[in-house]
């Protein structure tokens, strides 16, 4: 894939990819974003407190939908509001419009141009939903249709693998949730997020490389809002590294998927310092008992311990994703793949 770099060690080669440079830029992006969206986020939060929605709906595909999973857990735990993920095909394929009057629709998209997302967003708005667009392209049709735009500020992202735009999507949601819930502790933690992202990028997850360089399967297991982080990691493994990875909730993996786990099966466990951690920790012993090759971040587990930063539990999974991106980029190169141009994929997927 990289004949001009033949014979170079993996680390210098990996640092030459677009994915590396774009993911490394996430801390700077979030610094810019905070300054740009602060007033809009506070104004939206005040309006939502005055007129609370009856429910919240996220609308996204791919990495943006993984950001929506994180958002769903955090809105339901911090604001006690029912939150669900919309199926864009309902509007674009079936020409049906769910009754979304009085709801808040959070549409997340890097390009803001995918036809199915636009159809769903426009149908929801026409039906009485408040449409908020979290979008990187502020000149996009989605931004034009929205009642409120929270720009991601990720700038140009040329690698097919979305990295800094995913981080920016989650960060924007976190800022809105902190403003809306008036959670001073979370708001203070978010003040440190750009620096923490820089620190997370510098962490060394390379001990996982020997396990994954020849792997054909991987389970990534988490619970709570970290499930969205696990989904994002699994997507990036499939997308950039070319082998099967699947994300599971620690509460669900025992219901069938555990049957595939045997000696040498690689498992990555993710944990954050909240009520979900004991169940993930307990699961580690079951995986170890089956002979799985365990890797973990934020979990007291046997096997390979990957470094993770201490932080507010709402942002810990995002920091783990940032550390993981560096690993995924290096792993793709070690497996002889180009993480910037995965086969059969395009940067903008225009699903209808």
Buried (B, 14 or more C-beta within 10 A) or exposed (E): EEEEBEEEEBEEBBBBBBBBBBBBBBBBBBBBBBEBBEEBBBEBBEBBEEEBBEBBBBBBBBBBBBBBBBBBBBBBBBBEBBBBBBBBBBBBEEEEBBEBEBBBBBBBBBBBBBEBBBBBBBBBBEBEBBBBBBBBBBEBBBBEBBBBBBBBBBBEBEBBBBBBBBBBBBBBBBBBBBBBBEBEEBBEBBEEBBEBBBBBBEBEBBBBBEBBBEBEBBBBBBBBBBBBBBBBBBBBBBBBBBBEBBBBBBBBBEEEEBEEBEEEBBBBBBBBEBEBBEBBBEBBEEBBEBEBBBBBBBBEBEBBBBBBBEBBBBBBBBBBBBBBBBBBBBBBBBBEBBBBBBEEEEBEEEEE
